[in-house]
Amino acid sequence: MTKISETEPPVVCAGVIVADHLCTPISHFPVAGELVKAEELILNIGGCASNAAVVLSKLGIRSTVCGRVGDDFFGRYVAETLESYGIDSKRLGIDPAWATSQSLIVNVKGQDRRFIHSFGANQGLTVEDLDRALETNPKVVYLGGFLILPGLDVDALADRFAKARAAGTWTVLDVATPGPGDYLRYLRPVLPFTDVFLPNTDEATLILGESDPVRQARAFRDLGAKRVVVTLGDRGSIALSETLQAHLGAYPIDYVDGTGGGDSFDAGYIAGLIEGLPELDCLKLASAVGASCVRAVGTTAGIFSRDEARRFIEARELTIQPI
């Protein structure tokens, strides 16, 4: 089992940071003026960067979080929560110009989640913030929520990814796409310096105007990404690289709440990179950790420990079909 190091954390998790407000699954979505009972209302840390960092901590891997919060209660809650997991928050910037980003997440039984979101301090994140986190030469730098971080200059980000990769750091990128937009002009400079690109198929459809996940993965490879994993929810994932072209299934799990499932998949993959696992084993670990996330309400409550993930994988077959 990977042990948490006392030296500099091997992973930088940069990008979106959020305070999430969630409800346990309710019977139906309320109509105007109606009150619907939830068993519990939960305040939880959220956002791609912080979710990935907490999941990595549960897997025994330390990380540094690079992002921004406001000078408010929710910013302090985020910082204290990160620190309670042993996560380095020295690169968590406090931006007095904005409130901490928050999401209201409504879970209805048998339906996908509904989101109400305030973007807040995330819009202030810059490449200079990332510079300070990269000074320690981490083994992996992960940027989550790219395409909704307006303060990031894409050419400067491509330069930082290129320098990190030249120094032996794995560059891992995930995106968020809130609606139709011209996203390719932001991705083109960065993907040639991206080792692992991890969009889901809905995001890829908005980016490319192409709904077939295999063609999506091929398009992102053509744009320069070294490894592409297009996640498909309960249909698994499409993995494309120089040495692997496959449709992987999904591990069966009792679904409760999908919030954070993609971020947990990313963190599982990163854990595999830190452990030096072969590409296919990185994908199995990512799939198992992602599955563990959706069995509980919130982004991190259901996450396996590393030993639990190992036993889960050993006890189950993951279907692998060559493309």
Buried (B, 14 or more C-beta within 10 A) or exposed (E): EBEBEEEEBBBBBBBBBBBBBBBBBBEEEEEEEEEEEBEEEBBBBBBBBBBBBBBBBBBBBBBBBBBBBBBBEBBBBBBEBBEEBBBBBEBBBBBEEBBBBBBEBBBBEEEEBEEEBBBBBBBBBBBEBBBBBBEBEBBBBBBBBBBBBEBBBBEBBBBBBBBBBEEEBBBBBBBBBEEEEEBEEBBEBBBBBBBBBBBBBBBBBBBBEBEBBBBBBBBBBEBBBBBBBBBBBBEBBBBBBEEBBBBBBBBEBEBBBBBBBBBBBBBBBBBBBBBEBEBBEBBBBBBBBBBBBBBBBBBBBBBBEBEBBBEBBEEEEBEBEEE
